[in-house]
Amino acid sequence: HPGRILEGFALPDTPSTTAEAETINQLWNLLEVAPHRVTVPMLLYALAAPLGHAPYSLYLAGPTGARKTSLALVVQSLYGYREATPPLGWEATANSLEGAAFAAKDCLLLVDDYAPTGNERTQKELQAKASRLLRSQGNAVGRLRMRADGSLAGDRPPRGSLLVTGEDLPPGHSVRARVLFLELRGGEVDLVRLAEVQRLAREGVYAEAMAGWIRYLAAGLEGYRDRLRTLTEDLRPRWAAEHGRTTDALARLHAVWTLYCEYAQARGVNLAHLEPLVLEALEGVRDEQSAYHREADPVQKFVELLFTAL
């Protein structure tokens, strides 16, 4: 049973054809509330969740007061969630985090406020939880358990898409390789537009847009999933990056954009004018990933420390 965490995840009925076209336009107006390098991948990542497990997490980093949680909650509202507080936080136990990620199949799940504080032991416990969850998301595996009688209980791997917010970045080169990082700086969110999109989120406009997209995919889900895999493979050369997982993540987001444009076109909405903006935003994300990976690379850090010592 998914429990209280997912109780708010309920989509409305698909709107009429005319209203559906309007909700598509309103959804993509979300891009203007913050820098495109943040809003474009967040929206595409949310739209990708019904197409199957994402082999990476999306991490929105920024200082306190940057409005990262407010922005993440608007994106979470695509799945019908209208609460003022996030569905899940890092104070939860490691097992409950794993269970929630397993229950949220083909959904976006927000885990809010990764900020290691307190004594060293508390910080290490939080880092261990983050490492376990982010690795599980990236590898699509859970922790296998043994019952008291010696038989094996099934594992519970993440089955959806994880959106994480935090002030600090999780440590470890291999963990960061399984995460696509977005940075939101102080003052970058347009507060007037934020208030407007929060109102639309509460009214369920974005959930209606998501309902239309899911209804479209449901008519031939396995075929669309196969197309996503094929498009992702074809687009990998376009998104060559320092780390292969970054290439895979960006190629998948580009593939989702292609599929969504086809859906919008079928509903009478032409999004072609947004393509240069979308691709430029994804290129910006690719450029930023290199810095995050180098910062956590033990070889690179050793060389820098060695030169400092000398």
Disulfide bonds with the S-S distance in Angstrom:
none
